[in-house]
Amino acid sequence: MDSIGVLMPVPMSPYLEQELEKRFNLLKLWTVPQKTQFLKDHSGSIRAVVGNAGNGADAELIETLPKLEIVSSFSVGIDKVDLNKCREKGIRVTNTPDVLTDDVADLAIGLALAVLRRLCESDRYVRSGQWKKGDYKLTTKFTGKTVGILGLGRIGKAVAKRAEAFSCPISYHSRTEKPELKYKYYPCVVELASNCDILVVVCALTEETRHIINREVIDALGPKGVLINIGRGPHVDEPELVSALLEGRLGGAGLDVYENEPEVPEQLFELENVVLLPHVGSDTVQTDTAMADLVIGNLEAHFSNKPLLTPVV
Ligand SMILES: O=CC(=O)O
C-alpha cells in the first residue's frame, strides 16, 4: 500500500503519523509552503485524507482531489467533513467512535467538579501563597445535583452513568425520546435547562444544533446553573455565554470547546467560576493510540476491499 497517497492536512498524533508512514505515502500538508501547488502536484496519487476535529475535508479540498476515495477522521465528530459532497462523489467516511467515550465522559465530570468545587481557582490559591493568609472560601456540592444531558448518544450515556454514581438525577433532550432508558426526557432544550443544575452539551454539531445553547437556554439554566460543553464550540452562542457569565446570569461554565478554536474569549480569563480546557476531551495516551489504530484499520480495510470498521458514509 506504500504507493497510496494519504493526505494529512494538520499535525495530530505522532503515533498516527509514524504508523501511517510505515504503510502509506503520507503527505503532510502543513510542512509545505505552497499548499495549493502541492495539492495539484499530488492530486493523482492522493486517495485518502486523514482529518481531525478541527480540520476535515471541505468541499474545496474534495474537489481538488479527483482520486479521493476515503476520508478517515481522527475524531468522533465529523462536522468538518462535507458529508453531502462525499455522498455525491461516492467517497467513504469513517470516524473513531467508542474508543474515546470514557475519556470524554470522564472529562465532563471533571469539568463539573472543577467548576463547582473551584479546583483550578483553589490550586491557584495554594500556588500563589494565599493559603498562608487564610482558608479558601466554601464551594458548591456536586453530589446530588440534577444533570441535564443534551444528546444522549454513546458519550451522553457514559456521562449519565458517571453522574448517577454521584447520586445525580439525570434528564436529557435528544432528537427522539429513548423510552428504554429511565432518565427524564424533555422535548425542548429550554425546559431541560430550566429543570437541571448542570447542563452538559454532548450532541453532534449539525445545522439543527448550531447555537442550540442561546440566550433563552442560558437564562433558563440561570444564575445557579452550570454549563459544561464537551461537544463543539458552535453549539453555544459564545457572545451570549460570555455576557451571561459577566453579568452573573449564569452560575458557571466548564468548557473544552469554543466557537473559533484556538481563540477563547479573553473576558473569561478573569472569571473564577469558569474552567477552560484546550479541546482535550479524548487526549490521553491510551485513547490516542486506540483512535490512531482505528483510523489505520479503516484505511487498511478500505484499500483491501474489506468492510470498514466504523463507517459513517
Ligand atoms: O472532538 C473530538 C472528536 O470529535 O473526536
The ligand as an ORCA input file, in Angstrom:
! r2SCAN-3c Opt
* xyz 0 1
  O     -13.544     16.499     19.386
  C     -13.116     15.396     19.264
  C     -13.686     14.382     18.439
  O     -14.652     14.659     17.710
  O     -13.178     13.250     18.465
*
